[in-house]
Each structure stands twice: as C-alpha cells, then as structure tokens.
Amino acid sequence: MKPLKTIEAIIAPPPAHMVGDGFRVHGFFPGGKIGKQRMSPFFLMDYNSKVDFSPTNNPRGVGVHPHRGFETVTIAYHGKIAHHDSAGHSGVISEGDVQWMTAASGVLHKEYHEKEFSQKGGAFQMVQLWVNLPAKHKMSAPKYQEIPNAIMGKYFLEDGSSHIEIIAGEYNGTKGPASTFTPVNLQNAKLKKGASATFSFPASYNTGMLVVQGSAVINGSNVATDNFVLFKNEGEEINIEATEDAIILVLSGKPIDEPIAQYGPFLMNTWQEIKKAIADFNTGKFGMLED
C-alpha cells in the first residue's frame, strides 16, 4: 500500500463574484491559501457553483478579451457554453463536455451562454481552469480541443455504475483524449453513494479535488459540496468514499518550475514579456473577433 497524501487544507468556497454577466464564480486560486505557484501547472480555478439563470433573449457571458501564455479549460456540469476565438475556432459544450483552448502566442475569445439555453434559462454550473505553459511553448500556435463526454476515457468501478471520466492523463491504464504540454491529470470521479475509488499520483505533483456534487470522505476527512481539498506534496494515494451520490473533480500535475509574471489575461515568465503582450494586443496582433 502506498503512503496516503496528507490533506493540507479543506477550503470552503470564497465569496462569489461575477465574470461578465454570465459567470458567478468562486475564485479558489490563485489567492488565499493557494499562491500563484502552489497548484502549478494549474494557475487559476474559477468555479461557477450551481445557480439558476432566468430566461433571456440576450445571452449572458464575457465579451471579447485576449489571452497569451497559457490554456483555458472549461468543464460544463449544467447548462450550455459557447466559445468563439480569433484563430477561427468555435464550439458549444453542454453537461459533461470540455473545451480546451490553447491561447499560447495569443488569441481573442469570447464565452457566453448558448442561445437556446439562454432563452430557456435553468441550472448552470461549470469550472474554468487556467493551465500554465512552459516557457518554450508560450509562443506556440493557438489551438482548440473540443472534448465531448462521449470520447472521454471511462473506467467503471465494481458497482458497474460509478466511474472515473478521464479528460487528461490516465486512471488505471485508461487514458483521456486531451493533449497536454506537461504531465496533467484532469478527471471527474462520478460515484454513487457508498462507492469508493483510489487515486495515485507522485508526491511531487500538485494535487487538489473539488466536490462538485454531493459529499465524500477523502483520506479520512468529510468534505462537503463546493469545497476544495488541497493536498501536501507528500504521499501518493488518495481514497474517496462517496457519502452521497457525488461528482469530484480531480486535478494533479507536474509543477512547472519557472518564474511567473501575470497581468490580467496574460501569463508569462517576465514583465518584459507582459509588456510585449500588451503592445501586441494594442496593435492588433491577436487577430480580429467581433463582440
């Protein structure tokens, strides 16, 4: 039996704030107990806990804005999210789907509630992660991966219903479809009440879990809905037992041991690179996208 990973902190959702008019998010990191490097290669996690939006004919969301130096990963749990970017990519994701945008050298993009969902209204829940890129890849060409639930790796547990959805990395030999620049594990544990699952990651990997639905005992500690578990960089094994039907987002990755310079939507290694990103944006080098 491998040594258990020690829980460093169980973090309740920070006060929510709006991003645009379509995303009511809890910013778990960076900030508070989790600094800019603490969850590397994951730099940011915004969690839109489950909320009902009223019907509207004007889709809510975030207008055109730039990114450079990292990837945005959006995971839908309820509702539908549409995306357009200046590299010519677009898509709509719904419950269980993921969109993985590599901004890298720079794109403009916009994200908003899909038109039909907006008109009907209803439950909306999602996670957005910023995944940092190593310096040698920060100025690579932008790309876009649309990852519908149907193509994710799925590992079913003994009860035949509970399963692990693998977006990136692998679980017990079952691999996820996402292409990553550094070792990243991103998975959803979907467990029926009483089901259990065991995960194993290197001690050096930064690891966390978000309880998206239900509740669970994680390495001996009770964790409620919407809480985030941060693990110390010691031990390897994590045991989860669902105390209700649960969905738990699992993040673990090899840290990128490089300096970070971040300003707004730009994530680089030096402030000189940040200044260059701002200048390139202001002179139209990120392309064109209508708001």
MIVO-243949 format. One line per field, with one value per residue (C-alpha): residue number from 0; residue in three letters; chain; x negated, y negated, z negated. Coordinates in Angstrom, 2 decimals. Last residue first. Layout:
BEGIN
k: NUM ...
r: ALA ...
c: A ...
X: X ...
Y: Y ...
Z: Z ...
END
This chain:
BEGIN
k: 290 289 288 287 286 285 284 283 282 281 280 279 278 277 276 275 274 273 272 271 270 269 268 267 266 265 264 263 262 261 260 259 258 257 256 255 254 253 252 251 250 249 248 247 246 245 244 243 242 241 240 239 238 237 236 235 234 233 232 231 230 229 228 227 226 225 224 223 222 221 220 219 218 217 216 215 214 213 212 211 210 209 208 207 206 205 204 203 202 201 200 199 198 197 196 195 194 193 192 191 190 189 188 187 186 185 184 183 182 181 180 179 178 177 176 175 174 173 172 171 170 169 168 167 166 165 164 163 162 161 160 159 158 157 156 155 154 153 152 151 150 149 148 147 146 145 144 143 142 141 140 139 138 137 136 135 134 133 132 131 130 129 128 127 126 125 124 123 122 121 120 119 118 117 116 115 114 113 112 111 110 109 108 107 106 105 104 103 102 101 100 99 98 97 96 95 94 93 92 91 90 89 88 87 86 85 84 83 82 81 80 79 78 77 76 75 74 73 72 71 70 69 68 67 66 65 64 63 62 61 60 59 58 57 56 55 54 53 52 51 50 49 48 47 46 45 44 43 42 41 40 39 38 37 36 35 34 33 32 31 30 29 28 27 26 25 24 23 22 21 20 19 18 17 16 15 14 13 12 11 10 9 8 7 6 5 4 3 2 1 0
r: ASP GLU LEU MET GLY PHE LYS GLY THR ASN PHE ASP ALA ILE ALA LYS LYS ILE GLU GLN TRP THR ASN MET LEU PHE PRO GLY TYR GLN ALA ILE PRO GLU ASP ILE PRO LYS GLY SER LEU VAL LEU ILE ILE ALA ASP GLU THR ALA GLU ILE ASN ILE GLU GLU GLY GLU ASN LYS PHE LEU VAL PHE ASN ASP THR ALA VAL ASN SER GLY ASN ILE VAL ALA SER GLY GLN VAL VAL LEU MET GLY THR ASN TYR SER ALA PRO PHE SER PHE THR ALA SER ALA GLY LYS LYS LEU LYS ALA ASN GLN LEU ASN VAL PRO THR PHE THR SER ALA PRO GLY LYS THR GLY ASN TYR GLU GLY ALA ILE ILE GLU ILE HIS SER SER GLY ASP GLU LEU PHE TYR LYS GLY MET ILE ALA ASN PRO ILE GLU GLN TYR LYS PRO ALA SER MET LYS HIS LYS ALA PRO LEU ASN VAL TRP LEU GLN VAL MET GLN PHE ALA GLY GLY LYS GLN SER PHE GLU LYS GLU HIS TYR GLU LYS HIS LEU VAL GLY SER ALA ALA THR MET TRP GLN VAL ASP GLY GLU SER ILE VAL GLY SER HIS GLY ALA SER ASP HIS HIS ALA ILE LYS GLY HIS TYR ALA ILE THR VAL THR GLU PHE GLY ARG HIS PRO HIS VAL GLY VAL GLY ARG PRO ASN ASN THR PRO SER PHE ASP VAL LYS SER ASN TYR ASP MET LEU PHE PHE PRO SER MET ARG GLN LYS GLY ILE LYS GLY GLY PRO PHE PHE GLY HIS VAL ARG PHE GLY ASP GLY VAL MET HIS ALA PRO PRO PRO ALA ILE ILE ALA GLU ILE THR LYS LEU PRO LYS MET
c: A A A A A A A A A A A A A A A A A A A A A A A A A A A A A A A A A A A A A A A A A A A A A A A A A A A A A A A A A A A A A A A A A A A A A A A A A A A A A A A A A A A A A A A A A A A A A A A A A A A A A A A A A A A A A A A A A A A A A A A A A A A A A A A A A A A A A A A A A A A A A A A A A A A A A A A A A A A A A A A A A A A A A A A A A A A A A A A A A A A A A A A A A A A A A A A A A A A A A A A A A A A A A A A A A A A A A A A A A A A A A A A A A A A A A A A A A A A A A A A A A A A A A A A A A A A A A A A A A A A A A A A A A A A A A A A A A A A A A A A A A A A A A A A A A A A
X: 18.07 16.49 13.12 9.89 6.32 4.03 1.53 3.94 1.53 2.94 2.71 -0.91 -1.77 -0.09 -1.86 -5.21 -4.73 -3.97 -7.08 -9.19 -7.48 -8.96 -7.69 -4.26 -0.58 1.54 5.27 4.79 1.07 -0.90 -4.67 -5.62 -9.14 -9.73 -9.40 -6.36 -4.81 -3.81 -0.06 2.94 6.55 9.56 13.12 15.48 19.06 21.05 24.06 23.96 21.38 18.98 15.77 12.51 9.01 5.96 2.53 -0.86 -2.46 -3.92 -3.40 -0.54 3.00 5.56 9.23 11.81 15.36 18.43 20.33 18.99 15.75 15.50 11.89 10.46 8.42 11.43 14.83 17.40 20.20 22.73 21.86 18.88 16.50 13.25 10.01 6.38 2.91 -0.48 -2.72 -5.89 -4.30 -3.57 0.14 2.33 6.12 8.45 12.20 15.13 18.86 21.18 23.44 22.82 19.56 18.71 14.97 14.20 10.64 7.79 4.28 1.55 -2.02 -3.27 -2.23 1.17 3.29 6.73 8.17 8.03 6.30 7.42 4.40 5.66 6.59 4.88 3.85 6.42 10.22 10.60 14.09 13.94 16.91 19.75 22.30 20.94 20.77 17.15 15.84 16.04 13.09 14.14 11.83 13.52 14.87 18.59 18.18 17.36 13.78 13.35 9.65 8.53 5.20 3.01 -0.46 -3.44 -4.57 -4.25 -5.72 -9.38 -8.39 -6.31 -2.54 -0.18 3.24 6.01 9.04 12.72 15.35 19.07 22.59 25.82 29.37 32.16 32.87 35.00 33.85 30.31 30.10 31.17 28.59 25.56 24.38 21.26 17.55 15.48 12.02 9.02 5.92 2.23 -1.07 0.25 4.05 4.53 8.27 9.63 13.39 14.99 18.29 20.24 23.33 23.08 20.33 20.69 17.90 15.78 12.29 11.19 7.95 9.80 11.89 15.50 17.00 20.50 21.49 24.51 26.11 25.07 21.73 19.59 15.78 13.81 10.04 8.14 4.54 1.48 -0.88 1.46 5.13 7.27 10.87 14.10 17.22 18.00 21.35 25.11 27.16 29.67 33.06 33.29 34.60 33.61 30.32 30.31 27.11 24.81 21.32 19.41 15.87 12.91 9.58 6.32 2.68 2.83 -0.71 -1.22 1.12 -1.05 -2.74 -0.38 0.49 3.18 4.17 5.97 5.32 4.65 6.91 10.36 12.08 15.77 17.66 20.92 20.47 22.82 22.77 19.05 17.17 19.33 18.09 18.69 17.29 14.67 15.90 14.82 11.23 10.14 6.44 3.12 4.56 1.79 1.33 1.52 -1.53 -1.33 0.00
Y: -41.24 -40.68 -38.96 -40.15 -38.98 -38.91 -41.19 -44.14 -46.85 -47.03 -43.27 -43.21 -46.07 -44.33 -41.05 -42.85 -44.49 -41.07 -39.62 -42.36 -41.52 -38.03 -34.43 -34.88 -34.74 -37.40 -37.87 -40.39 -40.71 -37.65 -37.11 -33.62 -32.23 -28.61 -25.27 -23.95 -21.58 -18.07 -17.75 -16.69 -17.84 -15.68 -16.97 -15.12 -14.22 -12.59 -10.45 -10.78 -9.59 -8.89 -7.20 -8.61 -7.26 -9.25 -7.67 -9.27 -10.61 -14.09 -17.28 -18.41 -18.08 -20.84 -19.84 -22.24 -22.58 -23.06 -20.13 -18.89 -17.10 -14.68 -13.75 -10.22 -10.37 -11.90 -11.13 -12.35 -14.80 -15.50 -17.47 -19.47 -18.36 -19.91 -17.95 -19.05 -17.84 -19.38 -16.55 -15.86 -13.02 -11.20 -10.49 -7.58 -7.56 -5.17 -4.96 -4.22 -3.72 -4.19 -6.70 -6.50 -7.95 -10.13 -10.85 -13.53 -13.67 -16.04 -14.61 -16.76 -15.91 -18.88 -20.19 -18.48 -16.66 -15.78 -12.35 -10.68 -7.39 -4.20 -2.46 -2.57 -6.23 -8.32 -11.83 -14.26 -14.20 -10.87 -10.15 -7.85 -5.59 -4.60 -2.50 1.03 1.38 2.53 -0.66 -1.76 -3.49 -5.97 -7.74 -10.73 -10.50 -10.60 -13.48 -15.85 -17.15 -20.13 -20.87 -24.27 -25.54 -28.65 -28.47 -28.32 -31.42 -30.00 -26.63 -27.04 -28.99 -26.15 -26.59 -27.33 -25.73 -28.23 -26.38 -27.10 -25.13 -24.95 -25.02 -26.44 -25.41 -26.97 -29.52 -28.68 -31.52 -31.40 -27.64 -28.12 -30.85 -29.19 -31.04 -33.07 -32.89 -35.28 -34.96 -36.94 -34.89 -34.93 -33.11 -30.27 -30.58 -26.80 -26.29 -23.14 -22.73 -20.10 -18.19 -16.59 -18.80 -21.00 -22.36 -24.62 -25.30 -27.82 -28.05 -30.56 -31.72 -34.84 -32.85 -31.79 -29.83 -28.71 -27.33 -25.13 -24.44 -22.10 -20.36 -22.04 -21.93 -24.83 -24.57 -27.74 -27.35 -29.51 -32.20 -34.73 -35.66 -38.46 -39.63 -39.69 -39.73 -37.58 -35.88 -36.33 -35.59 -38.35 -36.71 -35.93 -33.14 -33.28 -31.77 -29.12 -28.51 -25.53 -26.63 -28.59 -27.63 -29.71 -27.91 -29.62 -28.66 -24.90 -23.79 -24.62 -24.34 -26.31 -28.56 -31.54 -31.10 -28.90 -29.76 -32.94 -33.70 -31.95 -30.13 -29.22 -32.02 -31.35 -32.24 -33.74 -33.51 -35.12 -38.86 -39.37 -37.48 -37.94 -37.41 -34.66 -34.77 -32.02 -28.41 -26.48 -25.24 -21.91 -22.28 -20.43 -16.94 -14.36 -12.03 -8.46 -6.19 -3.40 0.00
Z: 29.94 33.35 33.37 35.02 34.67 31.66 33.41 33.33 32.19 28.64 28.24 29.38 27.00 24.06 24.86 25.20 21.79 20.31 21.94 20.34 17.04 17.27 17.34 18.96 18.07 19.79 19.12 16.29 15.58 14.63 14.43 13.30 12.86 13.86 12.10 13.96 11.43 12.55 12.40 10.39 10.55 9.61 9.96 7.64 8.55 5.78 4.95 1.18 -1.37 1.52 0.41 1.75 1.11 2.18 2.56 3.19 0.05 -0.34 1.60 -0.64 0.65 1.21 0.95 2.40 1.05 3.27 1.69 -1.63 -2.54 -5.46 -6.18 -6.26 -3.07 -1.33 -2.85 -0.36 0.34 3.06 6.18 7.40 4.65 5.86 5.55 5.43 6.35 7.05 8.23 6.21 4.24 7.50 8.06 7.01 6.94 5.11 5.61 3.33 3.80 0.81 2.56 6.31 7.60 10.57 10.25 12.82 14.14 15.01 14.79 16.32 17.39 19.47 22.90 22.87 25.47 24.13 25.00 21.59 20.89 19.16 17.60 14.02 14.44 17.08 18.04 19.42 19.58 17.77 16.51 13.48 12.91 10.64 12.50 12.68 8.89 9.19 10.79 14.41 16.07 18.75 21.20 22.72 26.28 25.42 22.97 25.80 25.88 28.20 28.44 29.70 30.91 30.70 32.26 29.91 28.05 24.54 25.56 24.57 21.45 20.04 20.38 17.50 17.24 16.50 15.22 15.71 13.84 14.64 13.28 14.75 13.86 15.90 18.59 21.64 23.91 22.59 23.12 26.74 27.33 25.69 22.60 23.33 23.92 26.03 27.48 28.66 29.19 28.31 28.58 26.33 26.22 26.05 25.68 24.07 24.23 22.02 22.05 19.20 19.49 22.58 24.78 27.80 30.26 32.11 33.54 36.16 34.52 33.34 30.87 30.39 27.48 26.44 23.03 22.30 18.93 16.13 15.42 18.08 17.88 19.36 19.83 20.68 21.81 21.12 22.41 24.02 23.61 25.07 24.49 26.49 24.35 21.33 20.87 20.85 23.95 24.79 25.32 21.61 19.38 15.68 14.56 11.85 9.90 9.34 8.35 11.00 10.04 11.16 10.88 11.76 12.27 12.79 13.71 10.87 7.84 5.40 7.94 7.84 4.17 2.62 -0.95 0.09 3.74 7.00 6.68 5.37 7.27 6.62 9.76 10.98 14.76 17.25 16.62 17.20 14.53 11.46 7.92 5.36 1.83 1.35 1.49 -1.61 -1.61 -3.06 -3.76 -3.71 -3.31 -3.52 -0.58 -1.77 -1.64 0.97 0.00
END
